[in-house]
Amino acid sequence: MIANRGSGSADAARHRIRVLKPDTLVDILLDTVMTPMLAAGEDWFFSRMVTLPSALPSGPAVIRVIADVDDEVKESDEGNNRAIVPIQVP
């Protein structure tokens, strides 16, 4: 979910979904998501099916979603633009 918690509208923005292996230098872009302009207080829900690359080493990894990757949206709190979900690569 991308949320506009501000008091004004938020411009359209691009967000990225990546997979990272913390114990290596692996950092792979899985998908890019565009959101429309959001009114104050508006939420935008999305889901994506992503495929992990077959060459991704097994073990712990994280899926990271980075909101507003181009820093296009003026925000009072830039610290809440990332979400991380731990996964286990078989």
N, C-alpha and C positions, 0 to 999 in steps of 0.2 A: 504494500500500500504506500502510495505517495500522498502526503497530507500537507495542506497549506494551513498552518496554525497562526498565520499572521493576520493583520487587520485589513490588508489590501489584497488585490489579486496578485497571482504569481504567473509570470510568463510561461509559455511552453518551454519544456526542457528535455534534455537527453539524459538517460540513466544507463548504466552498464551493469551487466551481470558477469562476474569473473570467477574462475576457480584458481585457488592458490594452494601450493604445497608449502607450509611454513618451514619445513626442514630443507628446502631446495630453493632454487631461483625460479621455479615454475610459477607463472602468472599468465593465465590464458583467458582471453575474452571469449565468452560463451554467447552473449546476445546483447543487443542494444534496444532500449525501449524509449519511445517518445511519449511524453504526456502533453495533453492540451493545456491551455491556460486554465488555471484553477482559481475560483472565487475564494474569498476569505472564508476559512473554515471548511472548505471542500476537500474531500478525500477522493483519490483515484485508485481503484483496485485493479490489479493485473496479475496474471499468472503466465508462466512460460514453461514449456517442456524443453529442457536443454539436454544435450548429449555430451557426456564427458569424453574427451579424446581417448582413443584406445591406447595410446602411448603414455597416458598419465600413470606415473608410478603408483603402486598400491600403498595403502597406509592412510594416515590422517591427512585431511585437507579441509579447506573452508570454501564455501560459496559466499562471495561478497557482492552486495548490491551497493552501487555508488550512485546517489542521487545528484542531479545537476552537475554532471562531470565537467561541463564547460564553464561553470560558475556564472551562468547567465541570469539566475534569479537573485535579486537582492534579498538578503536574509539577515535577521537579527541574530540567528543562531546557526552558524555554519557547522557546528560540532555534531549535528544529528543527521548528517547526510550519508551515513554508512550503516549497513546492517550485515552481520556475519553469522553464518550458520555452519557449525562444524559437521563434516561428513566423514565417512570411512570409504576409501576407494578400494574395491575388492582386488 
